[in-house]
């Protein structure tokens, strides 16, 4: 009889699993649902930003190709026209026209490349921020699932808010970047094209 009396007490004293505790507590259950929904939204924003960064990188690559293709075609056309034209002095006097067009096109493409690289850099920072938010939220969700009703709502939620608000973006010291190197290469190539244009039309 004693064993029969002690068994129910043992069954009643067995603690519930944290997820069962959360399911029976409305506040914890609501918070878990809210965090899981927010986590899904963050993951969708991360996927969207990654796709946007890929598209911007493709546009930058297209600008690179267009830059070199444009100048190559211009030099070929100038060389063919100068070889067929016997009036070399007249062509030399008008050499400023193709030179000006080439220079304006080069400056436009250089500006577009720098703009797109700025967009890519900004979007990469936003992507890193979203990933940090996902890590913070994921840790809180794991803690809530482990602790159950022992999870202090006020303390943990306030800690999450403070972690987001006190997040300091590291500002790197301005250094020689890839964007600056590309700009220098494009500018040097543009100057070389101007010199070749002058040589082709005047010689």
Secondary structure, 3 states (H helix, E strand, C coil): CHHHHHHHHHHHHCCCCHHHHHHHCHHHHHHHHHHHHHHHHHHHHHHHHHHHHHHHHHHHHHHHHHHHHHHHHHHHHHHHHHHHCCCHHHHHHCHHHHHHHHHHHHHHHHHHHHHHHHHHHHHHHHHHHHHHHHHHHHHHHHHHHHHHHHCCHHHHHHHHHHHHHCCCCCCCCCCCCHHHHHHHHHHHHHHHHHHHHHHHHHC
